[in-house]
Amino acid sequence: MPYPTQITLESILSLAREMIETDGVDQLSLNKLSKELGVKTPSLYRYIKNRNALLRLVIEDALAGLFEAIQPALQIEGTPQERLIGVAGAYRDYAHANPITYGLAFTNTIPELRPEPENQVQLILIYQQLIAEITGEATSLTALRGFVALLHGFVMMEIAGQFRRRGDLDDAFFQSVVAYLRGLDSV
């Protein structure tokens, strides 16, 4: 059995996310996590206070992962619309690769699990800056809310298997994003 000092917060978070994606949030326990890490449960308390604290860290880690995933799309040379289309694709890819932790991060209604607001603002400001280049600063917040609702709503419906009729969901997603962005040009 490894010494507790051979584990790190990063290794705990990584395994917790993997367990959540494999078995679901409800199946995650500190006992199961410590067993998988090969340490005794009290060893985890050096890094985390309790299960809720662990889940909050997982959520913050998921947000950081999403922020990292969209970075390459922000570097695309082109119009704000082209960069936002790239961001939308990266956002969707990340959500599909991490469906349970994505859902936990963005559908959580438990106050003590909510991430720090400044961590969420970091992600949102990137979108708003690009949208402001299209709509102007005065209407960018309203346009931003619609854009995020489109991305999140579409992705969550996909993850939940709610699009049951035939058709290419990749095409539908990008057509929806393009249509929304085209509509912003007239705002």
N, C-alpha and C positions, 0 to 999 in steps of 0.2 A: 504494500500500500504506500503510495507516494506521501512524502511529507507535505503538510499544508502549504509550506512556502514554495512548493513546486507548482502550485496553481496560481493563476493570476486572475484579476477581474476580467481581462479580455478572454481568457480561456473559459471562465464561468459563463460569460455572456454568449460566447460563441456556441457552447454546448447547449445552453438554455434555449437559444434561438433554434438550433437544430432539433431539439426535443419538441419544441412548440410546433415547428413545421411538420414534424413526423407524427406526433401523437395528439396535438391540440393543446390549447392553453389549459384546459381543465385537468389534464393529466400531468402537468408540471408540478412537482413538489421538490422541496429542498432535499428531502430524503432520497428521492430518485436521482436528482442531480448529483448529490454527493457520491452516491453509489457509482454512477457513471464516471465521475471524476476520479474515483478510487480514493476518496478521503472520507473522514467521518463528518457527519452533518455539522457539528459545532465549528468545524474548520471554515465553513462558508461564512460564518458570522464575522469573520475578520474583514470580509469584503462587502457583505450586504446585511442589512438589518433584519429583513424578513421577506416573505414571498412577494408582497406588494412592492417592496423596494426593488426586488429583482425584476418584476414585471415593468416597473417604471424605467429602469435602466435598459431593459430590452426595447421598450418603446422609443426611448431616446436614441438608442443604437440604430433602430430601424429608420428613424428620421435622418440620422447622420448618413446612413447607407443610401437613402433616397437622394439626399443632397449630393453625395459623391457620385451617384449614378447619373445625375443630370449634368454634371460639370462638362463632360465632353460635348454635349449638345450646345452648351452655351458658347463654346469656342468656334462654332460653325461660322464661317464667313457668309454673310448674307443679310437679308432683311430681318427685322424683328419677327415677322411672320414665319420665316423659314427656321429661325432659331426656336421659336415656340413650338413649331411642328416637331423639331428634333427633341425638345424637352418633353413634349407629350409622349413621343415614342419611348424615350428613356424611362419616363415615369411609369408607363404601362408595362414595359419589360421588367422593371424592378418589382412592381406589384405582383406580376405573374410568377416571378422567381421566388417571391417571399409572401405568398398569399395570406398566411395566418398572421404573421407578425405585421404585415401591412394593415390587415383588418383590425388587429389589436391597436395599432397606433392611430388609426383614423376613424374607428367607430366606438372607441372606448368612452363610456359615460361615467366611469368611476373617478371622482375628483382626485383622489390621492394617487391615481395612476397617470394623470395627465402630465405631459412633459412641461418643462419650464416654457413659458410663452416666448421668451427670447430665442429659444431653439427653433420654434415653429416660424417665427418672424423671419429668421435668416433665410429659410426656404422660400417663403412667400414674397419677400422683397425682390428676389431675383425675377419672379414672374411679373410682378407689378412694374418693375423698371422697363421690361420689354413691352408690356401692354401699354404703358404710358407713352412709349415711342409711337404707338399706333393711334391711341385715342386722345392723347394729351393727359396731363396730370389730373385735371379736374374730374374726369370720369373713369380714371384708371382703377380705382378701388371697386367700383361696381362691375366693371368689365372683368377684373381679376376674379371676383367671387363667382361670376358665371363660368369662367374658364376652369377654375378649380372644381366647381360642381360638375361640369361636363366630364373632366378627367376622372374624378373620383367615382361619380355615378356610373359611368360606362365600365370602368374597371371592376367595381364591386358587383355589378350585374353579371359581368363575365365570370368572375371568380365564383359567384353563387350559382352559375349555370342557368341564368334567367333568360338568355337569348336562345330560345329553342327553335326558332324558325330557321330555315336554311339561309345561307348567305355567307359571304366572306366577312368575318368580324374585323379582320385587319383593315380591309377596305372601308368598312362602315365606320370604324374608329377614326381613321384619318380623314374620311370625307366629313365627318361630324366636326372634327377640329378645324379643318380648312373652312367649312361653312361658317363656323362661329367666328373665326378670325376675319373672314371676308366681311361678315356683318359688322365687325368693329370698325372697319374702314369708313362706314357710313354714319358712325356715332358722332 
